[in-house]
Amino acid sequence: MAGQTSPAPAQPNPNPSPANLPPNNLLPTNLLLGALLMLAAMVLLPIMDGLAKGLSERYPVLQVVWARYLFHLIAMLPLVLMRYKPRQLVPRRAGLQLLRGTMLLAGTALFFGGLAQLPQATVLALFFVSPLVVTVLAPLLLGERVGVWRVVAVAVGFVGVLLILRPGSGTLSWGAAMALGAGVVHGFYMIFTRRLAGSAPPLVTLGYTAVVGAVIMSVVVIFVWVTPTPADFVIMVLLGVLAAGGHFLLIKAFDHAPATFLAPLGYAEMVTAILYGFLAYGHLPDALGWLGITVIVGAGVAVTLWETRGARRMPLRAFRELRSSRPKR
């Protein structure tokens, strides 16, 4: 992709000797703290999505995307500058960083577009096809082998999508297409994240995605700008702060617990999304919707556990490289 080829990622030694690992690379043991940080992120991010849905009823979706990235960048920039030296802020693979950031921006725009038309839980469920998309793309773009059980999980996840969309029932719409598109684009984003693993500190990489989104959308928003009310401007600022806070909590969670333990907890976001959608809009999935959500989340959890099954004894740096298994927006 993008005219570049990449060899298959090196497989870690499944039985590394603890004596050969540096002291600061031993497995973290504070699983409770890691779980609490992960669950806190799963509370913040759906609130951000809910605010974005509300704003999209009064402002162009592209303006909402602009607010999410600009104020995300402003919120996290002081932390990045205080934590890292200037030489650490220079990416080694700038082209891929730019492409990765553009993919995340496109996924966010499609996701927010879906939120403007559909209940939050439905959009999030369709977005969760991204781990399944990675399973399909990994052999082509990363040279990874895909076993029969991962293929079965993808097929099952597709059944879940059909249960939500129910072609011919009127459920299929542009909003659903954008939500699915967001999941597909995010699958490519996750592929690029894997290629960039280890090329820069995670917080710096997150900073570059915010820069890309803020710069591009600051140009685009000129053509769709609607002057916000003071109250809505505060909500726009809060949108970016929640995005920065949620993703920072994710990074800290993976500092304390391995991907095999945390990744399934990421699907707790669906619970918060359903609760927020009900409290704010009175939205609840119908019986087939509940079944579709359960099938997609179950297939995603199965794929995530399968992909990280060999990581139980990897060094901490390797766990950090696996954090892309959880969808971001």
N, C-alpha and C positions, 0 to 999 in steps of 0.2 A: 504494500500500500504506500502511496505517496512516493513511488519510485524507489523505495528502500526495501532491502531484504534484511532479515534478521534470523540468525540461527536459532534453533530450538533452545529454550532456556535450559541452563544446566540443572540437572537433578541433584538436590542436596543428598549428602550422605545420610542414609536412614538411621545409621547407628553411630553418630559422632561420639567421641570420647569426651566426657565432661572435663577431663584433665586438659584437653587440648583447646577448650573454649576460654576466651578471656573472661575475667570475673564479671564485667559489666554486660556480657552477652549471654549469661545463663538465663534460663527460662524464668520469667516473673512468676511469682506465686500468689500475688494478691488478686485472686479471682473475683472476690466479692467487690472490691473497688472497681475492677475492670467492668464487671457486669452493671454496677450502679451507674458508671459513667456512660456506658453504652445505652442503657435504658433512659438516662436523662437526655441523651441526644435524640432518642426515638420519641421523646415528648416534645422537644423543641422544634424539630424539623416539620412535623405535621402542623404545628401552630403556624409556622412560616408559610406552609402551603395554604392553610386556611385564610391567612391574611392576604396572600396573593390572589386567592379566589375572590375575596371581597373587593379588593382594589380593581380587579379586572372587570367588575361590573360597572365601574365609574371611569376607568381610564384605559387607554390602549394597552394590550398585553405587552407590547414591546417596551412601553414606559415602565411597566411593573418589573420586567426583566432588568431594565436599566437600574432601577432602584435597588434590586436585589444584589447586583454586582458592585455598583459604586459604593454603597454603604457597607457592604461586606469588606471591600478593599480598605475603606477608611477605618473600619473597626479593627482589622487585623494588622494593618501596616505598622503601627508602633510596636506591636509584639514581635513581628518579624525583624524589624530593624534593631531592637534591643537584644534579641537572642542570637543573631547571626552577624558575622563580620562581612564587610563588603565583598570579599573574594568568594564567600560561600553563597552569595546571591547571584553569581554568574552561572547560568545553566550550561552543562556540557553538551546538551543536545537541544539547542534552542529551537530548531525547526520542529522537532517532535513535540516539544513543550507547547509551541504555538498551535500546532494541529490538535493536540489533546485539549487545550483550552477552548478552541473553536468548537470541538465536538461537544464538550460539556455545555457551552453556551447554546448551541443548537438544540441539545436535549432539553435544557431548561426552558427555552422558548416554546418548544412543542408541548412540554409538560404543563406550563402555565396556560397555554392555549387550550389544552384539554380541560384544565380546571375551570376555565371560563364557561364551559358548556356542560360539564358532567359532574356528578357528585364526587367528592374528594376520594372516597374509598375506591370507587370504580376506576378512577384515573390511576391511583396508586397501584391497584391490582394489575392493571394492564402494563404499567411501567415496570413491574417486577418480572416481566419476561426477559429483562436484560441479562441475568445470569444464564438463562437458557440460550440466548443469542450467542453469548460468549462460548458456550459449549459447542455450538454449531461452527463458529468462526475459528476457534482455537486450532483445529488441524490445518486450516488453510493459511492462517496468518502467523501462527506461532509454532507450527510444526508439532503440536501436542497430539498425543494419541487419545482417542475418545473411545471408551469401553461401551459395551452394550447397555449397561445400566444407565449411563449418562444419556444415551440415545433414547432409552425408554422414558427417562425423566422429561426430556424435551417433548416427546410425543404426548405425555400426560399433561404437561403444562399447556400445550396447544389445545387440548381438550378443555382445559379450564378457561382459556381465552374464548372458545366457542360458546361455553356456557354463559359467559358474561355478555358477549355480543349478540348471541342468538340471531344469526343472519336470517333476514326475512321477517323479524319481529318488530322492526323499527328501532331497535337499540343501536344498530350500527349507524354511526354518524361521523361528521368531521371531527367532533371532539374525541370520539373513540379512536379514529384514525391517527389523530395527533398524539394521543396517549400511547398508542402502540408504537408510533414513530419515535417517540421519546425513548421508549425502552430499547428499540433497535439501535438508534444513534448512540445511546448510552452503552450498549454492548461494544461498539467500536471504541468508545472512550475508555472502557475498561481494558480492551486489548492494548491500546496505546499506553495506558497506565502500567501494564505489566512490562511493556518494552522499556519504559523509563524507570523501572524499579531500581533503586540504588543510585540513580544519577544525580539526585539532589535530596536534601532533607525533606520529609513529607510536608512540613509546614511551609517551606519555601515553594515546593511544587504547588501547594494549595494557593499560595500567594500569586503565582504566575497565572493560574486559572482565573483568579479574581481580576488581575490586571488586564488580561485578554478581554474578558467580558465587559469590564468597565470602559475600556478604550473604544471597543467596537460599538457598544450600545450608546455611548455618549455622542457618537456621530449619528447613529440611526435615530435616536430619540428626538433630534431636532425636527424631523419630518412628521412626527406624530404627537408632539408635545401638547399636553393639556395642563394648564396651571393648576396644581393641587391646592385644596384648602389647607389651612394650617394643621387641622387634625389629620388629614390624609397624608400630609408630608411627614408627620411624626410616625405614622404607620409605615410609610416607605422606609424611613430610617430604621425602625424596629425590624422590618423585613431583612435588611442587610445584617443587622446585629444578630438576629436569630440564626441566620445562615452561617455567619462566622462562628458563633458560639456552638452551634450544633456540630459543625465539622471539627472544631477544636476539641470538643468532648470525644468525638470519634477517635481522633489521633491519640488523645490521652488514654482512652480505653485500651487501645492496642499496645500502649506502653506497659500495661499491667496484666494483660491476659492474652492468650494465643487466639489466633483466628478460628481454630476449630471450636473453641468455646464460645466466642463472641458472635460469629457470623449468624447463627440461627436466631440470636436475640434481635438482630436487625429487623426481623419480620414482625417484631412487636410494634413497629411503626404502624402497621395496619390497624391495630387496636385503637391507638390514639387517633388515627385518621377517621375511623368509623365514629368514635365518640365525639370528636370535634365536629364532624359533619352533621351528626344528630343534634348536638346542642346548638349549633349555629344556624342550621338550615332545615332540621327535621328530616334529613336524608338517612334512610336505612336500606341496605340491599334487600331484594326479595329473595325467595328461597333458592332459585337457581343462581342468583348473584352470590349468595353466601357459599353455595357449593363451588362455583367457579373460583372465588377468592381462595377457598380452602385448597382446591386442587393446585392452583398456581403457586401459592405459598408453600404447600407441601413439596411440589416438584422443585422449587427454588432451594428449599432447605436441603433436599436430598442431593442436588447438584453441588451445593456449597460444602456439605459434609464430605462428599465423595472427592471433591477437588482438594480438600485440605486434610484428608485422612492420613497422609504421610507426614504431616507437619508437626506431629506431637512432640518430637524431640529436636526440632530445628532450633538454631540460635535465634535470638530476639530479632536480629536484623532481617532474617528470612520471614519472620512473622509480619514485620512491618511491610514487607514487599507484597504480602497477601491481602492487605487491607482493601485492595481494589475489588474484592469479591462482594463487597456491600455497595449497593447502588447509592449514588449521591446525586444531588441536584444543585 
